[in-house]
Amino acid sequence: MQSDAAWRSDSQRAGLGWTVIENELNSDYMAHCLYVPSPLVAEALALREAMAHCRAQGFPTASLPNGLAAAC
């Protein structure tokens, strides 16, 4: 799983994106959030959305880009 975010300071909006890689198949997803106070919060929201998506799809764990495994 990979996640990323883009943040606009003037409107405090964030675009969130994540990619789930399963059996060499990439699936891309996106969402947006309002009232996001900083780029760090935007990145955290992107990771949270990615993990929530994996949990909803029934994946018991997810591999994060830094090699850590997270329970979904």
C-alpha positions, -999 to 999 in steps of 0.1 A, spaced: 0 0 0 12 35 -8 -4 68 1 1 104 -7 -16 138 -2 -17 172 -17 -26 202 4 -36 238 -4 -29 263 23 -52 290 9 -83 268 11 -72 242 37 -82 214 14 -64 182 8 -65 156 -20 -58 121 -8 -46 92 -29 -36 56 -22 -26 25 -42 -33 -10 -31 -10 -36 -47 -23 -71 -46 -9 -100 -66 10 -75 -89 -23 -57 -96 -24 -20 -87 -57 -4 -77 -58 34 -73 -82 53 -51 -87 89 -41 -107 112 -18 -107 148 -6 -110 165 28 -120 200 38 -106 220 68 -72 203 68 -48 225 89 -14 213 75 4 191 50 14 167 78 -23 162 87 -31 157 50 -5 129 48 -19 113 80 -54 114 66 -43 97 34 -27 69 54 -58 66 75 -81 64 45 -58 38 29 -59 16 60 -97 20 64 -101 9 28 -80 -22 34 -99 -30 65 -132 -26 46 -120 -49 19 -111 -76 45 -73 -74 43 -59 -86 77 -26 -67 73 -10 -41 50 26 -36 41 36 1 43 63 16 21 89 17 49 86 -21 53 64 -20 84 33 -42 86 1 -27 100 -29 -45 113 -60 -33 94 
